[in-house]
Amino acid sequence: MSPTSEASIQIYGDLRIRAFRVAWMCEELRLPWTLEETFPWTEKMYDVNPLGKVPVIKDGGFYLYESAAILNYLADKYQETAGLQLIPKVGTKERAIYDQFLMVIFTDLESCGLWTHRKFVDLALHSRNLELMRELHYIHIAETAKPARYTFDRALKILTTQLEGNNYLLGDNFSVIDIHFLIDLEWAEALNWVKGNPQEKLLRDYYDRVRQRTAYKTCWKMRSLLDLSSKSLNTFTPANQEPPIGME
């Protein structure tokens, strides 16, 4: 990578889960980064995040958790140095629209959709540590699967409408929000939630377009070397995912 500043970002997490989007962000900004490989709810994670979740970053002596906050922070702080415009300026209408769709992604698409399914179906049934899942109250509730899928599809319809006539969610230019959306589409693909969507072609064209980013490809190569076979780690990434177009 070609660093654009003296900063070195330390990422806590694993590329099979949410740390991937942070690594991708660092690659877009050409920031040097290191990965402290760890999983959620470990002693190491509770030391840096009271929720015990990943990812967390350390930028100098500053720690930050929650992936939406992390990517916003990195873009706001480093995009000018990198000569990029990956997030709109604070206080503008463009930033308000960015925040609007970010909330749709993180509340409806993820939290009430994908993440609800992961907690009460995938992790509850397939986690390597079922005792911990019970402690977290991630218990199998089969009835959650249908409303989780409904909420996901409802939010996805809003986002696909936004994509119509655009290359990316905010128009013709790639932005931070496309990192979040693409990763969620991978997650949905792993659950087979994209197939049969009325806008499947539009979504797959967008999926292929965003995966052409050099920064994404760099991180994809690293992730592809990892074991993606374990169900508890793999609801974020299709196990037999094809490489980005042009890569073997």
VENMO-V678886 format. One record per backbone hydrogen bond with DSSP energy under -0.5 kcal/mol. NH is the residue of the N-H (numbers start at 1). CO is the residue of the C=O. E is the energy in kcal/mol with one decimal. If there is no record, write none. Layout:
NH_CO_E, NH_CO_E
This chain:
3_1_-0.7, 4_30_-1.0, 9_32_-2.5, 10_8_-0.5, 10_58_-2.4, 11_9_-0.6, 11_34_-3.0, 12_56_-3.2, 13_11_-0.5, 13_36_-2.1, 17_14_-1.8, 19_14_-0.9, 20_14_-0.6, 20_17_-1.9, 21_18_-0.9, 22_18_-0.8, 23_19_-2.4, 24_20_-2.6, 25_21_-1.9, 26_22_-2.4, 27_23_-2.3, 28_24_-2.3, 29_25_-2.0, 30_27_-0.8, 31_26_-2.9, 32_7_-0.7, 34_9_-2.4, 36_11_-3.7, 36_34_-0.5, 37_35_-1.0, 38_13_-1.7, 41_52_-4.0, 42_39_-0.8, 46_42_-2.4, 47_43_-1.3, 48_44_-0.5, 48_45_-1.2, 49_45_-1.9, 52_49_-2.1, 55_12_-0.6, 56_12_-1.1, 57_64_-2.6, 58_10_-2.2, 59_62_-3.0, 60_8_-0.6, 60_58_-0.6, 61_59_-0.6, 62_59_-1.7, 63_61_-0.5, 64_57_-2.0, 66_55_-1.0, 70_66_-2.5, 71_67_-2.5, 72_68_-2.0, 73_69_-2.5, 74_70_-2.6, 75_71_-2.3, 76_72_-2.9, 77_73_-2.4, 78_74_-2.6, 79_75_-2.1, 82_78_-1.8, 83_79_-0.7, 83_80_-1.0, 84_79_-2.8, 92_89_-1.4, 96_92_-1.8, 97_93_-2.2, 98_94_-2.2, 99_95_-2.9, 100_96_-2.2, 101_97_-2.3, 102_98_-2.2, 103_99_-2.2, 104_100_-1.6, 105_101_-2.2, 106_102_-2.6, 107_103_-2.4, 108_103_-0.6, 108_104_-0.8, 109_104_-2.3, 110_105_-2.2, 111_106_-1.2, 112_107_-2.7, 114_109_-2.3, 115_110_-3.6, 116_110_-0.7, 117_113_-1.9, 118_114_-2.2, 119_115_-2.6, 120_116_-2.3, 121_117_-1.5, 122_117_-1.5, 123_118_-3.5, 124_119_-0.5, 125_121_-1.6, 126_122_-3.1, 127_123_-1.7, 133_129_-1.8, 134_130_-2.2, 135_131_-1.9, 136_132_-2.1, 137_134_-0.9, 138_133_-3.2, 139_137_-1.4, 141_120_-2.0, 144_141_-2.2, 145_142_-1.5, 147_143_-0.8, 148_144_-2.2, 149_145_-2.2, 150_146_-2.4, 151_147_-2.5, 152_148_-2.2, 153_149_-2.7, 154_150_-2.3, 155_151_-2.2, 156_152_-2.8, 157_153_-2.0, 158_154_-1.1, 159_155_-1.9, 160_156_-2.8, 161_157_-1.9, 162_158_-1.6, 163_159_-1.4, 164_160_-1.2, 166_163_-2.9, 167_171_-0.5, 168_171_-2.9, 171_168_-1.5, 176_86_-2.9, 178_175_-1.5, 179_175_-0.7, 179_176_-1.2, 180_176_-1.3, 181_177_-2.2, 182_178_-2.4, 183_179_-2.1, 184_180_-1.9, 185_181_-2.0, 186_182_-2.1, 187_183_-2.1, 188_184_-2.6, 189_185_-2.5, 190_186_-2.1, 191_187_-1.1, 192_189_-1.1, 193_188_-3.1, 197_194_-2.2, 200_197_-2.2, 203_199_-2.4, 204_200_-2.8, 205_201_-2.5, 206_202_-2.2, 207_203_-2.7, 208_204_-2.5, 209_205_-2.2, 210_206_-2.7, 211_207_-1.7, 212_209_-1.2, 213_210_-1.8, 217_213_-2.4, 218_214_-2.2, 219_215_-1.8, 220_216_-2.9, 221_217_-2.3, 222_218_-1.2, 223_219_-2.5, 224_220_-2.7, 225_221_-0.6, 225_222_-0.8, 226_223_-2.0, 228_226_-0.7, 232_126_-0.5, 233_230_-1.2, 234_230_-1.3, 235_231_-0.6, 237_234_-0.6, 241_238_-1.5, 247_244_-2.3
